[in-house]
C-alpha cells in the first residue's frame, strides 16, 4: 500500500478467479459433503450396533417426507433453530462466543409468558407484537449482560454464557413452582397464556404456525444488518481482527455488546414463539436443546443468517425424523445427536482441509 492506494499482490488475479469456487465450497459443497459423510459414518455405527441401516434411513426419510404432517413437523422444529442460529451467526461473526442461547431462549419464554398471563384484554395484533418484543428484550438483555461482563470486567464470554444458562434454568424452576405456578397448583407449570397471544396455524392440518414466517423474516433482517449496514461491517471487522478494528476507530467493546444483544434477542424471540405457537405455557424442559443445536446450525451455514434458514430446516427435519426411526426401526433417538455431531466434526475437518489446500 503506497500513498493510500492498494496495489495488488502478484498472483492476485488467480486468487480472484478462485474466489467464486471458494465461496461455493464454503456455502454449498462443504455442508453437503459434511452431511453425506455423517450419514455414511452414522450408517457404519448403526451396522456395528446390529441395526439395519436401510430400515433406519428409510424410517428417517419417512419421518420427514412420509406425509403432510411429518413435513409440517420438520418446519415446526426448524422455527426456533432458524431464530437461534441466525442470532448465533451474528455473535460468531463479531468474534464473540455466545454459548448461552439456551438460557436466552428461556428468558424470552419467561417474558412472553408473563405478558401472556395478563394480556387477555389486548387485541391479538398488539398482544403478539408485545410478546415478540418482550422475548427480544429479555433474551437480548440476558446476552448483553455477558457481553458487558466481557467488556467491562474482562470475563470470558464462554464461561459467563454457560453460567447464565444454569441461572436461567433455575429461574424457570423457581417461577413455575412459585409466583407463576398454575392456579390449581397441580403441576410445575404456568397457566395457559391468553388466547389473543396464540400464533395462528398457517398450514392446516399441520402445526406450522406464523412463527416460521417470523423466523425467516428475522434471519433476513439479521443478514441485512450484518452484510449491508455500517453496524454489520463494524461487527465483522471486530470479529476479523479486533486490534485492527480498534486502530481504525471502531469501538470494539460496543460492537461486542451489540452483537450479543442481537444474538440473544433472536434466541429470546425463539422462546417467545415456542410458547405462543406450541406449548401455550411455560414449564421446565421447554427446550429439547434448541440453544445448543442452534450453534451447530450456525456453523453449518458458515455463520450466515440466510444459510441458517436451510440448515435450521435440516436439523429440524433430523429431529422430526428421529421419532419415526425410534418407532418403526427401534433406533435410539440419541442417534440423531450423533449424526448432528458428526456433521459438525466433518464440517470443521473439511474446512481445515480446504484451507490447507487453498494455501498450497
KOLLUM-936754 format. One record per residue (C-alpha): residue number from 0; chain; x negated, y negated, z. Coordinates in steps of 0.05 Angstrom, whole numbers. Layout:
N
NUM, A, X, Y, Z .
...
This chain:
360
0, A, 0, 0, 0 .
1, A, -30, -67, -22 .
2, A, -1, -136, -16 .
3, A, 65, -110, 9 .
4, A, 75, -64, -52 .
5, A, 76, 11, -51 .
6, A, 33, 48, -101 .
7, A, 49, 119, -120 .
8, A, 1, 173, -99 .
9, A, -30, 219, -150 .
10, A, 17, 276, -164 .
11, A, 78, 238, -140 .
12, A, 115, 247, -208 .
13, A, 110, 322, -197 .
14, A, 137, 316, -127 .
15, A, 193, 271, -152 .
16, A, 212, 324, -204 .
17, A, 214, 377, -149 .
18, A, 257, 335, -102 .
19, A, 324, 358, -133 .
20, A, 302, 430, -126 .
21, A, 281, 418, -54 .
22, A, 348, 385, -38 .
23, A, 386, 443, -70 .
24, A, 344, 492, -29 .
25, A, 359, 456, 36 .
26, A, 433, 444, 26 .
27, A, 457, 506, -12 .
28, A, 407, 562, -25 .
29, A, 377, 563, 45 .
30, A, 443, 572, 82 .
31, A, 468, 624, 32 .
32, A, 404, 664, 38 .
33, A, 407, 659, 113 .
34, A, 478, 686, 114 .
35, A, 462, 743, 67 .
36, A, 400, 763, 107 .
37, A, 441, 760, 172 .
38, A, 494, 805, 142 .
39, A, 441, 854, 118 .
40, A, 405, 858, 185 .
41, A, 472, 860, 221 .
42, A, 492, 919, 178 .
43, A, 428, 955, 198 .
44, A, 443, 942, 271 .
45, A, 514, 969, 263 .
46, A, 488, 1030, 227 .
47, A, 437, 1044, 281 .
48, A, 492, 1037, 334 .
49, A, 533, 1090, 299 .
50, A, 586, 1045, 267 .
51, A, 610, 1047, 195 .
52, A, 581, 986, 162 .
53, A, 632, 988, 105 .
54, A, 691, 992, 152 .
55, A, 663, 937, 196 .
56, A, 652, 887, 140 .
57, A, 718, 906, 106 .
58, A, 753, 891, 172 .
59, A, 715, 825, 176 .
60, A, 737, 807, 106 .
61, A, 809, 826, 120 .
62, A, 808, 787, 185 .
63, A, 791, 724, 145 .
64, A, 827, 733, 78 .
65, A, 876, 790, 92 .
66, A, 938, 746, 95 .
67, A, 961, 674, 103 .
68, A, 959, 678, 179 .
69, A, 887, 702, 180 .
70, A, 866, 647, 132 .
71, A, 900, 597, 177 .
72, A, 865, 623, 239 .
73, A, 798, 610, 206 .
74, A, 817, 538, 194 .
75, A, 844, 532, 264 .
76, A, 779, 557, 295 .
77, A, 739, 513, 248 .
78, A, 772, 449, 272 .
79, A, 734, 439, 337 .
80, A, 670, 465, 305 .
81, A, 672, 413, 250 .
82, A, 682, 358, 300 .
83, A, 628, 382, 347 .
84, A, 579, 399, 291 .
85, A, 586, 330, 259 .
86, A, 571, 297, 326 .
87, A, 511, 343, 338 .
88, A, 485, 325, 269 .
89, A, 481, 251, 287 .
90, A, 444, 264, 352 .
91, A, 394, 311, 318 .
92, A, 383, 263, 261 .
93, A, 366, 210, 313 .
94, A, 315, 257, 344 .
95, A, 353, 269, 408 .
96, A, 373, 339, 430 .
97, A, 446, 339, 452 .
98, A, 457, 408, 484 .
99, A, 516, 382, 524 .
100, A, 572, 386, 472 .
101, A, 607, 438, 515 .
102, A, 613, 390, 573 .
103, A, 632, 333, 527 .
104, A, 687, 377, 497 .
105, A, 716, 389, 567 .
106, A, 712, 315, 585 .
107, A, 752, 298, 523 .
108, A, 802, 352, 541 .
109, A, 809, 322, 611 .
110, A, 821, 252, 583 .
111, A, 875, 276, 534 .
112, A, 909, 320, 585 .
113, A, 912, 265, 638 .
114, A, 943, 219, 587 .
115, A, 990, 274, 562 .
116, A, 1018, 286, 631 .
117, A, 1041, 213, 634 .
118, A, 1059, 199, 561 .
119, A, 1130, 227, 557 .
120, A, 1160, 158, 541 .
121, A, 1108, 137, 489 .
122, A, 1123, 142, 414 .
123, A, 1087, 202, 382 .
124, A, 1040, 160, 339 .
125, A, 1019, 118, 399 .
126, A, 1012, 179, 444 .
127, A, 969, 217, 395 .
128, A, 926, 157, 379 .
129, A, 914, 142, 452 .
130, A, 896, 215, 466 .
131, A, 845, 216, 410 .
132, A, 816, 151, 435 .
133, A, 814, 180, 506 .
134, A, 777, 241, 481 .
135, A, 726, 198, 445 .
136, A, 716, 152, 505 .
137, A, 709, 208, 556 .
138, A, 664, 251, 513 .
139, A, 623, 192, 489 .
140, A, 613, 165, 559 .
141, A, 591, 233, 584 .
142, A, 539, 239, 529 .
143, A, 520, 166, 534 .
144, A, 502, 178, 607 .
145, A, 450, 229, 585 .
146, A, 424, 180, 533 .
147, A, 419, 125, 585 .
148, A, 381, 171, 633 .
149, A, 332, 187, 577 .
150, A, 320, 114, 560 .
151, A, 320, 83, 630 .
152, A, 296, 140, 674 .
153, A, 254, 179, 625 .
154, A, 292, 243, 638 .
155, A, 291, 298, 585 .
156, A, 358, 300, 549 .
157, A, 357, 375, 543 .
158, A, 356, 383, 618 .
159, A, 407, 328, 632 .
160, A, 457, 350, 580 .
161, A, 454, 422, 604 .
162, A, 464, 400, 676 .
163, A, 522, 355, 655 .
164, A, 554, 417, 624 .
165, A, 557, 451, 692 .
166, A, 584, 388, 725 .
167, A, 639, 383, 672 .
168, A, 659, 455, 683 .
169, A, 661, 443, 758 .
170, A, 703, 381, 748 .
171, A, 753, 420, 707 .
172, A, 758, 474, 761 .
173, A, 769, 421, 814 .
174, A, 823, 385, 774 .
175, A, 863, 447, 754 .
176, A, 864, 473, 826 .
177, A, 875, 405, 858 .
178, A, 900, 338, 833 .
179, A, 923, 362, 763 .
180, A, 947, 433, 781 .
181, A, 1015, 452, 753 .
182, A, 1076, 434, 794 .
183, A, 1096, 506, 811 .
184, A, 1024, 518, 837 .
185, A, 1024, 588, 807 .
186, A, 962, 587, 762 .
187, A, 898, 545, 759 .
188, A, 921, 502, 702 .
189, A, 958, 437, 688 .
190, A, 1030, 428, 667 .
191, A, 1042, 423, 592 .
192, A, 1028, 356, 562 .
193, A, 1084, 312, 535 .
194, A, 1117, 338, 471 .
195, A, 1104, 270, 438 .
196, A, 1030, 284, 441 .
197, A, 1031, 352, 406 .
198, A, 999, 354, 337 .
199, A, 1046, 378, 282 .
200, A, 1030, 440, 242 .
201, A, 1011, 425, 171 .
202, A, 1013, 495, 141 .
203, A, 1072, 536, 165 .
204, A, 1075, 592, 185 .
205, A, 1002, 586, 207 .
206, A, 978, 549, 268 .
207, A, 936, 500, 229 .
208, A, 952, 431, 255 .
209, A, 938, 359, 239 .
210, A, 873, 363, 278 .
211, A, 839, 398, 219 .
212, A, 851, 337, 174 .
213, A, 826, 293, 230 .
214, A, 763, 335, 236 .
215, A, 748, 327, 162 .
216, A, 760, 252, 166 .
217, A, 714, 245, 227 .
218, A, 659, 285, 191 .
219, A, 665, 238, 131 .
220, A, 663, 176, 175 .
221, A, 602, 202, 213 .
222, A, 567, 217, 146 .
223, A, 583, 147, 121 .
224, A, 555, 117, 185 .
225, A, 493, 160, 182 .
226, A, 475, 151, 109 .
227, A, 509, 86, 87 .
228, A, 502, 36, 144 .
229, A, 444, -2, 177 .
230, A, 460, 33, 243 .
231, A, 453, 101, 210 .
232, A, 388, 81, 176 .
233, A, 361, 58, 244 .
234, A, 381, 123, 277 .
235, A, 349, 165, 223 .
236, A, 286, 122, 225 .
237, A, 282, 133, 300 .
238, A, 291, 207, 290 .
239, A, 237, 210, 237 .
240, A, 185, 170, 276 .
241, A, 204, 132, 340 .
242, A, 138, 94, 345 .
243, A, 140, 71, 273 .
244, A, 213, 50, 281 .
245, A, 196, 10, 343 .
246, A, 139, -25, 307 .
247, A, 190, -41, 252 .
248, A, 233, -78, 302 .
249, A, 284, -24, 316 .
250, A, 309, -18, 388 .
251, A, 294, 56, 398 .
252, A, 329, 62, 465 .
253, A, 393, 31, 438 .
254, A, 393, 79, 379 .
255, A, 385, 138, 426 .
256, A, 445, 117, 468 .
257, A, 487, 100, 407 .
258, A, 473, 168, 375 .
259, A, 492, 203, 439 .
260, A, 557, 164, 446 .
261, A, 577, 181, 375 .
262, A, 556, 253, 384 .
263, A, 593, 262, 450 .
264, A, 653, 223, 424 .
265, A, 663, 274, 368 .
266, A, 659, 331, 418 .
267, A, 708, 295, 462 .
268, A, 756, 288, 404 .
269, A, 749, 363, 394 .
270, A, 770, 376, 466 .
271, A, 829, 329, 459 .
272, A, 851, 361, 394 .
273, A, 846, 431, 424 .
274, A, 894, 411, 480 .
275, A, 942, 374, 433 .
276, A, 942, 426, 378 .
277, A, 931, 494, 411 .
278, A, 934, 502, 486 .
279, A, 981, 445, 505 .
280, A, 950, 444, 575 .
281, A, 882, 444, 609 .
282, A, 852, 505, 642 .
283, A, 785, 538, 655 .
284, A, 751, 572, 596 .
285, A, 788, 528, 547 .
286, A, 728, 533, 501 .
287, A, 700, 601, 478 .
288, A, 632, 568, 470 .
289, A, 650, 517, 417 .
290, A, 598, 469, 444 .
291, A, 541, 517, 433 .
292, A, 568, 543, 367 .
293, A, 570, 471, 343 .
294, A, 495, 468, 349 .
295, A, 488, 527, 301 .
296, A, 540, 496, 254 .
297, A, 500, 432, 250 .
298, A, 433, 466, 240 .
299, A, 461, 510, 184 .
300, A, 486, 446, 149 .
301, A, 417, 414, 155 .
302, A, 447, 364, 204 .
303, A, 492, 334, 150 .
304, A, 563, 318, 174 .
305, A, 591, 332, 106 .
306, A, 558, 400, 103 .
307, A, 586, 415, 172 .
308, A, 656, 419, 141 .
309, A, 634, 481, 104 .
310, A, 591, 513, 158 .
311, A, 643, 498, 210 .
312, A, 694, 536, 169 .
313, A, 644, 593, 161 .
314, A, 635, 601, 235 .
315, A, 709, 594, 246 .
316, A, 721, 650, 196 .
317, A, 670, 694, 231 .
318, A, 706, 682, 297 .
319, A, 773, 698, 266 .
320, A, 747, 760, 230 .
321, A, 715, 787, 293 .
322, A, 784, 801, 322 .
323, A, 801, 847, 264 .
324, A, 733, 880, 268 .
325, A, 747, 896, 341 .
326, A, 818, 921, 329 .
327, A, 810, 963, 267 .
328, A, 737, 983, 266 .
329, A, 723, 985, 341 .
330, A, 665, 936, 334 .
331, A, 650, 895, 397 .
332, A, 665, 822, 386 .
333, A, 595, 806, 412 .
334, A, 571, 829, 344 .
335, A, 595, 762, 316 .
336, A, 549, 725, 364 .
337, A, 492, 770, 340 .
338, A, 509, 751, 267 .
339, A, 511, 677, 285 .
340, A, 444, 683, 320 .
341, A, 414, 719, 260 .
342, A, 439, 665, 213 .
343, A, 402, 612, 254 .
344, A, 340, 656, 260 .
345, A, 335, 666, 185 .
346, A, 353, 593, 172 .
347, A, 294, 569, 214 .
348, A, 248, 623, 185 .
349, A, 265, 607, 113 .
350, A, 259, 532, 126 .
351, A, 189, 542, 154 .
352, A, 171, 587, 95 .
353, A, 198, 536, 46 .
354, A, 158, 480, 79 .
355, A, 94, 520, 74 .
356, A, 106, 537, 1 .
357, A, 121, 463, -12 .
358, A, 55, 442, 19 .
359, A, 17, 492, -23 .
